[in-house]
Amino acid sequence: MVGCGHCGKIIRSIEKKYYDKLKEKKIALVGGAVNLDDEKEVKKIKEIRKNSDILIAVGSCAVSGGFQRMLIGLENGFPQRFVRIGDVVKVDYAIIGCPPDEEEVEKVVEAVLNKDKEIVDSYLILKPYEIIAGRPIIDTYMKVNEVLLTSNKELCLGCDDAPINYEFCTGCGTCVAKCPANALTIDEKPKVNISKCIKCGTCFFNCIRVKEALPSEAR
């Protein structure tokens, strides 16, 4: 799929470490957005889905389309339309981040590998990643227990022109520290510079109020 390559490095590292177990359980990790106008690419992701029991989307491009969604246009005279993997095939778990922490990806993989052992922690850990995978367009101001506190009127997660819900915001600055594009600044409350925003969704998923809404085992 199409991306900057960082998520691909993380995926290769995880696959190397868990190769036998991933192969045995038919678990696929995929990064990057899908170019709808590339027949080979669309066919490839469909084949990956067909041959996998579980598909995990890794990184913001794979999960929400990321900055790739803004690249609609022509390349070498051919149209280009980039979408998230979940717009083409079913995604079981989605890990946001630009790029996500490798430790977080490994945590999700281990939880998936242990899920059939009826380990309660695995289900709690996986819940938010399952929710995000299943909701390509997030409703405006979802309930706290649905793991989102930010608004979204477009196609990415919490990245419209007002991604901060000030009713819930405590002004802690965690989102500012985590933003990979330096698109957030803070005085008493964070502010977003939309011209810098790459629409990755990292801000909402690192929000401490989001984490407060999860069971302690899932944080």
Secondary structure, 3 states (H helix, E strand, C coil): CECCCHHHHHHHHHHHHHHHHHHHCCEEEEECEEECCCHHHHHHHHHHHHCCCEEEEECHHHHHCHHHHHHCEEECCEEECEECHHHCCCCCEEECCCCCCHHHHHHHHHHHHHHHHCCHHHHHHHHHHHHHHCCCCCCCCCCHHHCCCCCCCCCCCCCCCCCCCCCCCCCCCHHHHHCCCCCEEECCCEEECCCCCCCCCHHHHCCHHHHHCCCHHHC
